[in-house]
Each structure stands twice: as C-alpha cells, then as structure tokens.
Amino acid sequence: MNQRLLISLGIALFICGSVSAETKIHELGTPVRALSTVRLHPGKTPTGAPSLLMTAGQNNGGIFVADIDLTTGVCRQFSAGWNEATYVTSSYRSLQNGVLYLGSGYAGHLHRYDPRHPAKGLEDLGPIDPEYATYPTGIDEAPDGSIYVGTYPGAALTKFDPTTGQFTRYGRLDDEDKYLYPLCGSDGTIAAQIKSVTYRIVVFDPTTGEHRRIGPKLEEPKLNPLRYHFYKGTDGLLYLDSYAGAFRIQKMTIIPVDRDSLPPEMPGVESTEHNAYQITAALPDGREVSFADADSYEYRQVRLHNPSGHQDDSIIRLDWKGDGSEIWALHLGPDEKIYGSSMLPERFFRSDLDGKNSVDFGQCSIANGEGYSMTNYGDKLAIASYPGSRLSLYDPSLPYQFGTGPGANPLDIGRLNDISTRPHVSITAPDGKIWVGSAPDYGLMGGTLTWFDPQTALKKTYHDILTDCTPFTLQWIPEIDRLLIGFNIESGTGAPVRAPRGGFGLWDPKEERADYLGDFGDKDIADICSLLPAGNGLLYAISGRNPRLMVHYSAKPAPTRLLLIDPVKRKVIESTLIPESFGPLPFETGNILRQDSDGQVYAATSRTVFRIKPGTCEIEPIHQITGGDASVIGPIHEGRLYFATIWRLRVLDL
C-alpha cells in the first residue's frame, strides 16, 4: 500500500475519532473584558427628569444597554444575550419619546430599549434586511416617528414603523459602494450619504420609493481630503457643506445656499462624517455628558459639565460588567511570555506560559481597533495596529506607560503611511528593520509594503506591488537577500476584490523593487496565507482563501493547500490538498503554519492540528480542537500550541 494512501486512510480514521491521541486542551482564562462601540445617550424620563443611557458592544453575551444612575453611576444592564450581535454599529435615541434604537453588527438586527418600560429589556425587533444588512450604518427618525436605517454591505435603506412593528425594506440605493448613512429632516426630507470609495448624496421619496443621486460627487476621498460634510442642522433641516459649495437638501432637490448662512450641526445626532463611539450632548437640565476616559477607551468615568460655569464638573464612575472581548492576535514575546491584543477595543495583554499572572495592560495604540501583527526585534516588541497601520514599540523590561512622547512604553510612533490600514504581517529583517505588509485604507486600492528602522525612525512605503493585491505574509530569504511576499486578493478595505488570485513576490530591498511576481509555476494558487521555513533553503506555504474575504469582499471560495516551495528556483516542488473535513481557516487569517522550539513544523485550521513531515508535504492529523473552534492560531512553544476561541485563551499539549 503506497504512502499517500496510508496518509489518506489515517486522515479518515482520525476524522472518525479512531486514531487521535487524547486531546489535552487547557483553558487559560479570559484576558480582556472591555467594551467596544460605546456611546452615551442623554434624554429624559417620562416625568421630565434627566436620563442617561449607554450602549456598548462585547463579544461574550453581545450588545447591551446600561441605564445609568446619574448620582451613583450604578448601571442597570439589559443584554441582547446573543454573541452574534456583537457591536452597536449605529444608534439613535428618539428626540420625541426617549426610546433608544440600536443596530447590531454583524447580526444586522434592529433593537429597542424603552426606558419607560424597562421590564421589556433590550428588545430584538428583527433583521433589518436579510439580503443587504450585516452592519447597520446609521439610524434616524422621521417627523412621523418612523425609524430609517442604513446598511452595509448593500448600501440599502429600511424603514421601521414603531406603531405596527413592521419593516419596509427598500433595497439598495447604490450599486457601486457598500455604505449608506441616512438622515431625516424635520421637513420630511430623507437623504443619505454613500461612501467610502466615493462620497455622494442620494435622496429618497418614501411615498413612491424613488431615489436618485444629487449634488457633487467626491472621487477618491482618502486621496482628496476635500470638504464634504453631510449633516442635520440645529433647524432640523439637512445640509451638505462641500468643496463644490454649500447646499440645503429639500425633498428630492438640492438648493445652493450661502456657506455663511449654514446652521451649526444638531448636537447629539451622529453625522455621516464622525461615525463616533462617543458623542458629547446635553441632558434636559443643560449638563453636557462625556466620557472623561474616552482617550484611553476605558469608558468607566462620565463627566457631567455645566456650561454655565457656575458649578464644577462632576465625575461618576460606572460599574458595568464586561463578559469577554475577542482575542485578535497572539504572539510569543522576547521574554517567552504570551502577548496578545483584543479586538475593538484594542487592549494589550500578557500572560505567563501557564496562564498565570495574566495582565490586561490596556491601551497600546491610539488606533483602538486591534493589534493585527507583532514581531520581536532584539529584546523588544513591535505592535502594528488597525486602523491606520500604526506602529507601537514596547520594551518588556520597562514599566508599562503608554503614550506618544518621550518615556512612553509602548510608544505609539504613528501611522506607517497615509495609505494602509490593516497591517496583516510584521517581521524583523537581519538588518533590524521591521517590515509590515498592509491592506489599504477605506476607499483606496492596492496593499502596501513598508519598512521602519527602530534605530533611526526612518521608514518607506511601496504601494500596489501586485496589482489590487495585499502583502499578507512575509519571510526573509537569506540565500538571496530577498523578502518573499505572499499576496492575497484584498484589494481595498470595504471594496470588492478585483484580482482573480494572489501570488508570490521576491522583493529586492537594495533596488527597492520586486524582481519576481508570479505563481512559482503553480496555476492553482489562490491566496498565499502563510509562509514558514522548511529547511535546506525551502519554505512551506499555505494557499487558500480567508473566510473574511468571502464574507465581506465577495471573494470566491478556494481549496486550502500545503505547498513546498523553492524561492531560489522560483517553483513549487510539491503540494497536497488539506481536507475540508479539517475545518475552515480561522476567519480573519490563514496564517496557520507554526514551528515548535525543536524545529518540528505544524499547522492548525480552526478545528484540526496536523504535523508536517520535514521536507515533504505529507501531513498527519494529530488533534481535534474541541470546545469551540480556534479563531486565532498563536505560537507553538515547547510542545504547546497557544490559541484563542474568541474571548478564551487556550493551550493544547501536542
């Protein structure tokens, strides 16, 4: 019986549960219990007394509303109790009756909390638009009390009638872009801004369902930072203050006005310009509310400010309870401790190898998204964060004191460039430079490759090396002094994919160019998701398709394959298909190849850990991941694989 048949039989027996050694998975705890997409919503009770609500997102237990005691800070929490409803991506508190509406991402549902009837809790009103909405982008209220909701990824509009509980789904209002942000004027006008590849306004007639674009259109807004501010004024009407002039939007028309006559923006209403996590607004008694700790994303302290100046500000401390934040990245630090980042908000944590002495340090970047990738340089650690591909430098031997100036640790040194936003991979080259591969920002196309020198603070970026693709994984090739780049087909954040497949690149740092772009002779290449040295000048690679690209970017599925490549000869030597029964790649990344301290190479999908025979593509499944899929594959160290199942840090004894 040949060797490949034996391997196939072994895989089949493993899947049936006959040959797997006893799985030894240990729970190391929940490192972070923070909140995301947090907003304050001032209003009043039925008796006219000041009322303050807070909306917040989290991964374990889903979104919740906190009804805040303005004297003590005690929070009555009302939870969705649904993990898929993770983020409060849009919210609005009615100026008519104080009812709070919120949209949940990525569940795409509309929820309601009525402080007049707290016994109802946080109501799930249902899906906003099953076809076009996973991420509600904006909510506003029409004069008749109807609630209008904009959506991603379909740039669609939906109306909810509170009196009947019925949804009216109007579908897409734009066939090119994905994001739609509606506002309702006091004169009955309904309009929305489309973004983010271009900015434009569409108006809508609720009686006929007619919609059309009006006014100026801003091309490539990220590259053209021109004035384009769509908002609701203090007079309740809708305005566009743009590079092409100022306008009032009235019903289905747009009317030029004098810019000097434009009213201020209505306070407490989210405009399409600042889809903010916190909005400063006033209580009925005139006190303005804001988070005193918003800059650090703690959301524990609410400042009550009397603008008259007759009273000092007071601060109340909130006692909300978090249940768990999703882990986004795991990394073995230079001090042989496990480091990681949570997602929205980005909080940096550290744990001993046995899970003890876990510390949630808090903020490590002003990005507040997530630490996408990390790399050791000497005895220090670099963290590359989303959004904006910001780089932070951390010295584990010094006290933790985050900042952006001298003495800070970690030190946020800022954006690597003005183009990139998702720093998928970071590595340190032999000369000490840190190389980062990133996806481009919203509205831009083509990924970036950037180097940063920690000794000199010099940096340089190269854009769109492989057309409409992103550098997703990197390895230094010492034999030829080249950087091997694995590209995926992420063309731009928020934009559909354009390239049919990714590929390989060999980058010459001295000549500052790629002297090879291609597929190494393998016409079945999809995305290159992972690279790892295989010894003798060879490397392993994973060709596959990240689930995130299929869900959010309209990418087509592709089989997952293990490749053995020779970068010097620029060829794929051998490949094997990784069975679908092993489970999908982790949602965000296909970076699944890992090397243990003894040199043995492994890989792990979301459900299966397998060993790779050195110098070959022969694979041996050795463990099933039970108790929840692996959402992040972390390092392997001394026979233990560290990974995450959403908010849980876990380890598997190999």
C-alpha positions in Angstrom: 0.0 0.0 0.0 1.6 3.3 -1.0 2.4 6.1 1.4 -0.2 8.6 0.2 -3.0 6.0 0.6 -1.8 5.3 4.1 -2.0 9.0 4.9 -5.5 9.2 3.4 -6.6 6.3 5.5 -5.1 7.9 8.6 -6.9 11.1 8.0 -10.2 9.2 7.5 -9.7 7.3 10.8 -8.7 10.5 12.6 -11.9 12.2 11.5 -13.9 9.2 12.7 -12.1 9.6 16.1 -10.2 6.3 16.0 -6.5 7.3 15.9 -6.4 10.7 17.6 -4.4 10.8 20.8 -6.3 12.2 23.8 -6.8 15.9 23.3 -5.3 17.9 26.1 -6.7 21.4 25.9 -6.4 23.7 28.9 -8.4 26.9 29.5 -6.1 29.9 30.4 -8.9 32.4 31.1 -10.4 35.5 29.6 -7.6 38.1 29.3 -9.8 41.1 28.4 -13.3 42.2 29.5 -13.6 45.5 27.8 -16.3 47.3 25.7 -16.5 48.5 22.2 -18.7 50.8 20.1 -19.6 52.7 23.3 -21.9 55.7 23.2 -23.8 57.9 25.7 -27.4 58.9 25.0 -28.8 61.7 27.2 -32.6 62.2 27.4 -35.3 62.5 30.0 -37.7 60.2 31.9 -41.5 60.3 31.4 -41.5 62.7 34.4 -39.0 65.0 32.7 -36.1 64.2 34.9 -32.6 63.8 33.3 -31.9 60.3 32.0 -28.6 58.8 30.7 -28.3 55.6 28.7 -25.2 53.9 27.4 -24.9 51.4 24.6 -21.9 49.1 24.3 -20.7 46.1 22.4 -18.9 43.0 23.5 -18.2 39.5 22.2 -19.4 37.3 25.1 -23.1 38.0 25.6 -23.4 40.6 22.9 -24.5 44.2 23.0 -26.2 45.8 26.0 -27.8 48.9 27.2 -27.0 50.4 30.6 -29.5 52.7 32.3 -27.2 54.9 34.4 -28.0 56.4 37.8 -26.7 59.9 37.4 -25.8 60.2 41.2 -24.1 56.9 41.9 -23.0 55.6 38.5 -24.8 52.3 39.1 -25.8 50.6 35.8 -28.8 48.5 35.2 -27.7 46.4 32.3 -30.0 44.9 29.6 -28.2 42.5 27.3 -29.1 41.1 24.0 -27.7 37.8 25.2 -26.7 36.9 21.7 -23.0 36.7 20.7 -23.6 37.3 17.0 -25.0 40.8 18.0 -21.5 42.0 18.9 -21.2 45.7 18.0 -23.5 48.7 18.4 -22.7 49.9 14.9 -25.4 52.6 14.9 -27.8 54.0 17.5 -30.3 56.7 18.0 -32.3 58.0 21.0 -35.6 59.4 19.9 -36.0 63.2 20.5 -39.8 62.6 20.6 -40.2 59.9 23.3 -36.7 59.0 24.6 -36.8 55.4 23.1 -33.4 54.1 22.2 -32.9 52.2 18.9 -29.7 50.4 18.1 -28.4 48.3 15.2 -26.2 45.3 15.9 -23.3 44.1 13.8 -22.7 41.7 12.4 -26.2 40.3 13.2 -27.8 43.0 11.2 -30.8 43.4 13.6 -32.6 46.4 15.0 -33.1 46.5 18.8 -35.0 48.8 21.1 -34.9 49.8 24.7 -37.7 51.9 26.1 -36.8 53.4 29.5 -40.5 53.9 30.2 -40.9 50.1 30.2 -37.6 48.6 31.5 -39.2 45.3 32.2 -39.2 44.7 28.4 -35.4 44.8 28.5 -33.5 45.1 25.2 -36.0 44.0 22.5 -34.8 42.3 19.3 -37.1 43.8 16.6 -35.7 41.5 13.9 -33.5 41.6 10.9 -33.2 45.0 9.1 -32.7 43.5 5.7 -31.6 39.8 5.5 -30.2 40.3 2.0 -28.3 43.6 2.4 -27.6 44.2 6.1 -25.0 42.7 8.3 -23.8 46.0 9.7 -26.3 48.8 10.3 -24.5 52.0 9.5 -26.9 54.8 10.6 -30.3 55.3 12.3 -32.5 58.4 12.3 -36.1 59.3 13.0 -38.6 61.0 10.6 -41.1 63.5 11.8 -43.9 60.9 11.7 -41.9 58.7 14.2 -40.7 56.2 11.5 -37.2 54.9 12.0 -34.9 54.8 9.0 -31.8 52.5 9.0 -28.9 52.5 6.5 -26.8 49.3 6.0 -23.6 47.7 5.0 -22.7 45.8 2.7 -25.7 46.5 0.5 -25.9 50.3 0.8 -29.6 49.7 1.4 -32.4 51.6 3.2 -35.0 50.2 5.6 -37.9 51.8 7.5 -39.3 50.5 10.8 -42.7 51.6 11.9 -42.9 51.6 15.8 -46.7 51.6 15.8 -47.0 48.4 13.8 -43.7 46.8 14.3 -43.3 46.3 10.6 -40.2 46.7 8.4 -40.3 48.2 4.9 -37.2 47.2 3.0 -36.4 49.4 0.0 -33.2 47.6 -1.0 -30.0 49.1 -2.5 -29.8 52.8 -3.1 -26.4 52.5 -4.7 -24.9 49.7 -6.9 -21.2 50.7 -6.5 -20.5 51.4 -2.9 -21.3 49.4 0.2 -22.1 52.0 3.0 -25.2 54.2 3.4 -25.8 56.7 6.2 -29.3 58.2 6.3 -30.6 61.4 7.9 -34.2 62.6 8.2 -35.1 66.3 8.0 -37.8 68.0 10.0 -39.5 68.9 6.7 -39.9 65.2 5.8 -36.7 65.0 3.6 -34.9 61.7 3.6 -31.4 61.7 2.3 -28.3 59.6 2.8 -24.6 59.7 2.1 -23.0 57.0 0.1 -19.3 56.1 0.9 -16.5 55.1 1.0 -14.9 54.6 -2.4 -16.7 57.8 -3.4 -18.8 60.3 -1.4 -22.2 61.3 -2.9 -25.7 62.0 -1.7 -28.9 60.1 -2.6 -32.4 61.4 -1.9 -35.4 59.2 -1.2 -39.1 59.6 -1.6 -40.9 57.3 1.0 -44.3 57.6 -0.8 -43.0 56.3 -4.1 -39.8 54.6 -3.3 -38.0 56.7 -5.9 -34.3 57.5 -5.2 -31.6 59.4 -7.1 -28.2 60.9 -6.7 -27.9 64.7 -6.3 -25.2 67.2 -5.8 -21.4 67.0 -6.1 -19.6 63.6 -6.1 -16.2 63.4 -4.4 -13.9 60.9 -6.1 -11.3 59.0 -4.0 -12.0 60.9 -0.8 -9.0 59.4 1.0 -6.7 60.8 -1.6 -8.7 64.1 -2.0 -9.4 65.3 1.6 -11.8 67.9 0.5 -14.7 69.4 2.4 -17.7 67.0 2.2 -19.9 67.3 5.3 -23.4 66.0 5.2 -25.3 66.8 8.4 -28.6 67.8 10.2 -28.6 71.4 11.3 -30.0 72.9 14.5 -33.0 73.9 12.5 -33.7 70.2 11.8 -33.0 70.5 8.0 -30.4 68.7 6.0 -27.3 70.3 4.6 -24.2 69.5 2.6 -21.1 71.7 3.1 -18.7 70.6 0.4 -15.8 71.6 -1.8 -18.3 72.4 -4.5 -20.3 74.7 -2.4 -23.0 74.7 0.4 -26.4 73.2 -0.2 -29.7 72.5 1.5 -31.3 69.2 0.7 -35.1 69.6 0.3 -37.2 66.6 -0.6 -35.8 65.4 -3.9 -33.8 68.5 -4.7 -30.6 70.2 -3.7 -30.5 74.0 -3.3 -27.4 76.1 -3.2 -27.1 78.3 -0.1 -24.6 80.8 1.2 -22.0 79.0 3.3 -22.1 81.8 5.9 -25.8 81.0 6.4 -25.3 77.4 7.3 -26.6 76.5 10.8 -24.5 74.5 13.3 -24.8 70.8 13.4 -27.6 69.5 15.7 -25.9 68.3 18.9 -26.3 64.6 19.8 -27.1 63.5 16.3 -24.5 61.3 14.6 -23.5 62.8 11.3 -22.0 60.7 8.5 -18.7 62.4 9.0 -17.9 61.2 12.5 -19.5 57.8 13.0 -18.3 58.3 16.6 -18.1 56.0 19.6 -18.9 58.9 21.9 -21.0 62.0 21.3 -21.0 64.9 23.7 -24.6 66.0 24.2 -26.7 67.7 26.8 -29.2 66.5 29.4 -32.5 68.3 29.7 -31.1 70.4 32.6 -28.3 71.6 30.4 -25.5 69.5 31.7 -23.2 68.1 29.0 -22.2 64.5 29.3 -19.0 62.9 28.0 -16.6 60.1 28.9 -13.7 61.5 30.9 -11.6 58.5 29.9 -12.6 58.3 26.3 -9.0 58.7 25.0 -7.9 55.5 26.7 -11.1 53.6 25.8 -11.9 52.7 29.4 -15.5 54.0 29.5 -15.7 54.0 33.3 -15.9 57.7 34.0 -18.7 60.0 32.9 -18.1 63.7 33.2 -21.1 66.0 33.9 -20.3 69.5 32.8 -22.4 72.6 33.5 -21.7 75.0 30.6 -22.8 78.0 32.6 -19.6 77.8 34.6 -21.5 78.2 37.9 -20.6 74.6 39.0 -17.5 72.5 38.8 -17.6 69.4 36.7 -18.5 66.2 38.5 -17.5 62.7 37.5 -19.4 59.5 38.2 -17.8 56.0 38.0 -19.8 53.4 36.1 -20.0 49.8 37.5 -20.9 48.0 34.3 -19.7 44.4 34.0 -18.0 43.0 30.9 -18.0 39.3 30.0 -15.2 39.0 27.4 -13.6 40.6 24.4 -12.4 38.8 21.3 -8.7 38.0 21.1 -7.3 39.1 17.7 -3.6 38.2 17.9 -1.3 36.1 19.9 2.5 36.3 20.0 5.5 34.8 21.9 7.4 37.8 23.2 11.2 38.1 23.5 10.8 37.3 27.2 9.0 34.0 26.5 5.6 35.3 27.6 2.4 35.2 25.7 1.3 38.6 24.4 -1.9 39.5 22.6 -4.4 42.0 21.5 -8.1 42.2 21.9 -10.4 43.5 19.2 -12.4 46.7 19.4 -11.2 48.0 21.7 -7.5 47.1 21.2 -6.2 46.2 24.6 -2.7 44.7 25.1 -2.3 41.8 27.4 0.4 39.5 28.7 0.3 36.0 30.3 2.8 33.5 31.6 3.1 30.3 29.6 0.9 28.5 32.1 -1.8 31.2 32.0 -0.9 32.7 35.4 -0.1 36.4 36.1 -2.4 37.5 33.2 -2.3 41.3 32.9 -4.6 43.5 30.8 -2.3 46.5 30.3 -4.9 48.4 28.3 -4.2 50.8 25.5 -1.1 50.2 23.3 -2.0 52.4 20.3 -4.3 55.3 19.7 -5.8 53.2 16.8 -8.3 51.4 19.2 -9.0 48.7 16.6 -6.8 45.7 17.2 -3.2 44.7 17.1 -3.1 42.9 13.8 0.5 41.7 13.9 3.5 41.7 16.2 7.2 41.0 15.8 10.2 40.8 18.1 13.2 43.0 17.4 16.1 42.2 19.8 14.6 42.1 23.3 11.7 44.4 22.3 8.3 44.0 20.7 6.7 45.9 17.8 2.9 46.1 17.5 1.2 47.0 14.3 -2.4 48.2 14.8 -5.6 48.8 12.9 -6.9 51.2 11.8 -4.2 53.3 10.1 -1.4 50.7 10.3 0.0 52.4 13.4 3.2 51.1 14.9 3.9 50.9 18.7 7.2 49.9 20.2 7.3 48.1 23.6 10.2 47.2 26.0 9.0 44.4 28.4 11.9 45.3 30.8 10.5 48.7 31.5 7.3 49.8 33.3 4.1 50.0 31.2 3.2 53.6 30.4 1.5 54.0 27.0 1.9 57.3 25.2 3.1 59.2 22.1 6.0 61.1 23.5 9.4 60.6 25.3 9.4 58.0 28.1 6.3 56.2 26.8 6.2 52.4 26.8 4.7 51.3 24.5 5.5 54.3 22.3 3.0 54.9 19.5 5.1 56.3 16.7 2.2 56.9 14.4 1.0 55.7 11.0 3.4 54.0 8.8 1.9 55.9 5.8 -1.3 57.6 4.7 -2.4 54.6 2.5 -2.6 51.5 4.6 -4.9 50.4 7.4 -4.8 46.7 8.1 -1.2 45.6 9.0 -1.6 41.8 8.4 2.0 40.8 8.9 5.2 42.2 10.6 8.7 40.6 10.5 12.1 41.8 11.5 14.9 41.5 8.9 18.5 40.7 9.7 19.5 44.4 9.5 17.0 45.2 12.2 14.4 46.9 10.0 10.7 46.0 10.7 8.8 45.1 7.5 5.0 45.4 7.5 2.5 44.2 4.9 -0.8 46.0 5.0 -4.2 46.3 3.2 -5.1 49.8 2.0 -7.5 52.1 3.8 -11.2 52.6 3.1 -11.7 53.9 -0.4 -8.2 53.1 -1.6 -6.9 50.2 -3.7 -3.7 48.2 -3.6 -1.8 47.0 -0.5 1.5 48.3 0.9 4.9 47.1 1.9 6.6 49.3 4.5 9.9 49.2 6.3 10.7 51.0 9.6 14.1 51.3 11.2 13.7 51.5 15.1 17.3 52.9 15.3 16.8 55.9 13.0 13.0 56.2 12.9 13.3 56.2 9.1 10.6 54.5 7.0 9.5 53.9 3.5 6.4 52.5 1.8 5.8 50.8 -1.5 2.3 50.7 -2.9 0.3 48.2 -5.1 3.3 45.9 -5.8 1.0 43.2 -7.2 -2.0 45.0 -8.7 -5.1 45.1 -6.5 -3.5 42.7 -4.0 -2.2 42.9 -0.5 1.1 41.6 1.1 -0.3 39.2 3.6 2.7 37.1 4.8 6.4 37.7 4.7 9.6 35.7 5.1 13.3 36.7 4.7 15.3 34.5 2.3 18.9 34.7 3.4 20.3 32.7 0.5 19.4 35.5 -2.0 18.9 38.5 0.4 15.3 38.9 -0.7 12.0 39.3 1.1 9.5 36.7 0.0 6.0 38.2 -0.1 2.8 36.2 -0.1 -0.1 38.2 -1.6 -3.8 37.8 -1.1 -6.6 39.4 -3.2 -7.7 42.0 -0.6 -7.8 45.0 -2.9 -9.1 47.7 -0.6 -10.9 47.8 2.8 -14.7 47.9 2.1 -14.2 47.3 -1.6 -14.9 44.1 -3.6 -11.9 42.1 -4.7 -10.6 42.8 -8.2 -7.7 40.3 -8.8 -8.6 36.7 -9.6 -5.8 35.4 -7.3 -2.8 36.3 -5.2 0.8 35.1 -5.7 4.4 35.4 -4.7 6.8 38.2 -4.9 10.6 38.4 -4.4 11.5 41.9 -3.2 15.0 43.3 -3.5 15.5 45.8 -0.6 18.6 47.4 -2.2 17.0 48.0 -5.6 13.6 48.7 -3.9 11.7 46.7 -6.4 10.2 43.2 -7.0 12.4 41.2 -9.3 9.7 38.5 -9.4 5.9 38.5 -9.3 4.1 35.3 -10.1 2.8 31.9 -9.1 6.1 29.8 -9.0 4.7 27.7 -11.8 1.5 26.7 -9.9 -1.6 27.8 -11.8 -3.9 26.8 -8.9 -2.6 29.4 -6.5 -5.3 31.2 -4.6 -4.2 33.5 -1.8 -0.8 32.9 -0.1 -1.9 32.9 3.6 1.2 31.6 5.4 4.9 31.1 4.9 7.4 29.2 7.1 11.0 27.9 6.6 11.2 24.2 5.8 15.0 23.9 5.9 17.6 23.4 3.2 16.5 26.7 1.6 12.9 25.6 1.1 9.7 27.0 2.5 6.2 25.9 3.3 3.3 28.0 2.1 -0.5 27.8 2.6 -2.6 28.6 -0.5 -6.2 29.2 0.4 -8.9 31.8 0.9 -9.6 33.6 4.1 -13.3 33.4 5.1 -13.3 37.1 5.8 -12.7 37.8 2.1 -15.6 35.6 1.1 -18.0 37.1 3.7 -17.1 40.8 3.3 -15.4 41.2 0.0 -17.3 38.9 -2.4 -14.3 36.6 -3.0 -14.9 33.1 -4.3 -14.0 30.1 -2.2 -10.8 28.2 -2.9 -9.3 24.9 -1.7 -6.7 25.0 1.1 -3.4 23.5 0.0 0.1 23.0 1.6 2.9 23.9 -0.7 6.6 23.2 -0.5 8.4 25.9 -2.5 12.0 26.7 -3.6 12.2 30.5 -3.7 15.6 30.5 -5.4 14.4 28.3 -8.3 11.0 30.1 -8.1 9.0 26.9 -8.2 6.5 24.9 -6.2 8.2 21.5 -5.6 5.3 19.6 -4.1 1.7 20.3 -2.8 -1.1 18.5 -1.1 -4.7 19.3 -0.5 -5.8 19.9 3.1 -9.1 18.1 3.5 -12.2 20.2 4.0 -13.0 17.9 7.0 -10.1 19.5 8.9 -12.3 22.6 9.1 -12.0 26.1 7.6 -9.2 28.5 8.1 -9.6 30.9 11.0 -11.9 33.7 10.0 -9.5 36.6 9.8 -6.3 34.8 8.7 -5.0 31.7 7.0 -1.6 32.2 8.8 -1.6 28.7 10.2 1.9 27.4 9.9 3.9 27.2 13.1 7.3 25.8 14.1 8.0 24.4 17.6 11.1 25.0 19.7 12.6 21.7 18.4 12.1 22.7 14.8 9.1 20.4 14.1 6.6 22.1 11.8 2.8 22.0 12.5 -0.3 23.7 11.1 -3.7 24.2 12.6 -7.1 25.0 11.0 -9.9 26.1 13.1 -10.6 22.5 14.1 -7.6 20.3 13.4 -3.9 20.4 14.3 -1.6 18.4 12.0 2.1 17.7 11.8 4.1 18.1 8.6 6.9 15.5 7.8 10.1 17.5 7.4 11.0 18.4 3.8 7.7 17.0 2.4 4.0 17.8 2.1 3.0 14.7 4.0 0.6 15.7 6.8 -0.5 13.8 9.8 -3.6 15.0 11.8 -2.8 14.7 15.5 -5.5 16.6 17.4 -9.0 17.9 17.0 -9.8 21.3 18.6 -12.8 20.8 20.8 -14.9 23.1 22.9 -15.2 25.7 20.2 -13.3 26.5 17.0 -9.9 28.2 17.1 -10.4 31.8 16.0 -6.7 32.7 16.3 -3.7 30.4 15.9 -0.9 31.5 18.2 2.6 30.4 18.8 3.9 26.9 19.5 6.5 26.7 22.3 8.0 23.6 23.9 5.3 21.3 22.7 2.3 23.6 23.5 0.1 25.3 20.9 -1.4 28.6 22.2 -4.7 29.6 20.5 -7.9 31.5 21.1 -11.5 30.6 20.9 -13.0 34.1 20.5 -12.5 35.6 24.0 -10.9 32.5 25.6 -7.2 32.0 25.8 -6.4 28.2 25.5 -3.4 25.9 25.1 -3.1 22.4 23.6 -0.4 20.0 24.7 1.0 18.5 21.5 
